[in-house]
C-alpha cells in the first residue's frame, strides 16, 4: 500500500520551480509512484495563481507543464469529499491542506508554512504527520 501525502504550494515550488536538492527523495517517490499525493481544485487554483506571479518569471508554457505534471502525479479529491480538520489555520489558503490530510488519515502533510507546522503535535495524535521534509 502506498503512503498518502499532501504537499503544500511551497513544497511544490521547491520541487518544480527551484528544484531544491532537499526534495530529491520526494521527487523520486512521486515519480516511481510510491506516494499517493492528494490535491484538490482549490489547491490547484492556488498553485496556478502562484506560478503566474512575476517574481518566478515562468513562461506560460512552463507554468502549464508544471500544472500538467502535478495533476498527473497526484490524485484530485472532490471538494465534496473533504472533511474539515479540527485545527483551524489563520491563513485560509493553507486550511485546505490540513483538511485534505485530516480526511485521508493516516497521512503525511509536507509543508514549510509555520501556520501549518504549529499543528504537528496535535495532528500526530490523530494520524496526520506534519513535517517540513519527506523521509
C-alpha positions in Angstrom: 0.0 0.0 0.0 1.3 3.4 -0.9 1.8 6.2 1.7 -0.6 9.1 1.4 0.7 12.6 1.4 -0.4 16.2 0.9 2.1 18.7 -0.4 1.6 22.4 0.2 2.2 25.0 -2.5 5.7 26.0 -1.2 6.8 22.4 -1.3 5.6 22.1 -4.9 7.6 25.3 -5.8 10.7 23.6 -4.3 10.0 20.6 -6.4 9.1 22.1 -9.8 10.4 25.7 -9.8 13.5 25.8 -7.6 14.4 22.1 -8.0 15.7 22.2 -4.4 18.1 19.3 -3.8 16.4 18.6 -0.5 13.3 17.4 -2.4 15.2 14.7 -4.4 13.7 11.9 -2.3 10.3 13.3 -2.5 10.5 13.8 -6.3 11.7 10.2 -6.7 8.8 8.8 -4.6 6.4 10.7 -6.7 8.0 9.6 -10.0 8.1 5.9 -9.1 4.6 6.1 -7.7 5.3 5.0 -4.2 3.5 8.1 -2.8 -0.2 8.7 -3.2 -0.2 12.6 -3.4 -3.5 14.3 -2.8 -4.7 17.6 -4.1 -8.0 19.3 -4.9 -9.3 22.0 -7.2 -8.8 24.7 -4.6 -5.1 23.8 -4.1 -4.6 23.7 -7.9 -6.1 27.1 -8.3 -3.7 28.4 -5.6 -0.8 26.8 -7.4 -1.9 28.2 -10.7 -2.0 31.7 -9.2 1.4 31.4 -7.5 3.1 30.1 -10.6 1.9 33.1 -12.6 3.5 35.6 -10.2 6.0 37.8 -11.9 8.7 37.1 -9.3 9.0 33.5 -10.6 9.5 34.6 -14.2 7.9 31.4 -15.6 6.6 31.5 -19.1 3.1 30.3 -19.7 4.3 27.1 -21.3 6.4 26.2 -18.2 3.5 27.0 -15.9 1.3 24.7 -17.9 4.0 21.9 -17.8 4.2 22.1 -14.0 0.4 22.0 -13.6 0.1 19.1 -16.0 2.8 17.2 -14.3 1.3 17.8 -10.9 -2.2 16.8 -12.0 -0.8 13.6 -13.5 1.3 12.8 -10.4 -1.5 13.5 -7.9 -5.0 12.3 -7.1 -7.6 15.1 -7.2 -10.1 14.8 -4.4 -13.5 16.3 -5.0 -14.4 19.2 -2.6 -17.5 17.3 -1.5 -15.3 14.5 -0.2 -13.1 16.8 2.0 -13.8 17.0 5.7 -13.0 19.9 7.9 -10.0 19.3 10.1 -10.4 20.1 13.8 -7.4 22.5 13.6 -8.1 26.0 12.2 -5.3 27.8 10.3 -5.2 31.5 10.3 -4.3 31.5 6.7 -7.4 30.3 4.9 -5.4 29.3 1.8 -3.5 26.8 3.9 -6.5 25.3 5.6 -7.3 23.1 2.6 -4.0 21.2 3.1 -4.9 20.4 6.7 -8.4 19.4 5.7 -7.1 17.1 2.9 -4.7 15.4 5.3 -7.3 15.0 8.0 -9.8 13.5 5.6 -7.3 10.9 4.4 -5.7 9.7 7.6 -3.2 8.2 8.1 -1.5 10.8 6.0 1.7 13.0 5.8 1.4 16.7 5.2 4.6 18.2 3.9 4.6 21.9 4.5 7.0 24.8 5.1 4.3 27.1 6.4 4.7 27.9 10.1 1.0 28.3 10.5 0.6 24.7 9.4 3.6 23.3 11.2 2.3 24.6 14.6 -0.3 21.8 14.5 2.2 19.0 14.2 1.9 17.6 17.7 -1.9 17.7 17.8 -2.2 16.3 14.3 0.2 13.4 15.1 -2.2 12.1 17.7 -4.9 12.0 15.0 -2.9 10.1 12.4 -1.5 13.1 10.4 2.2 13.6 10.3 3.1 17.3 9.6 6.7 17.8 8.6 8.9 20.2 6.6 10.6 17.3 4.9 10.0 14.0 3.3 11.8 11.0 4.6 
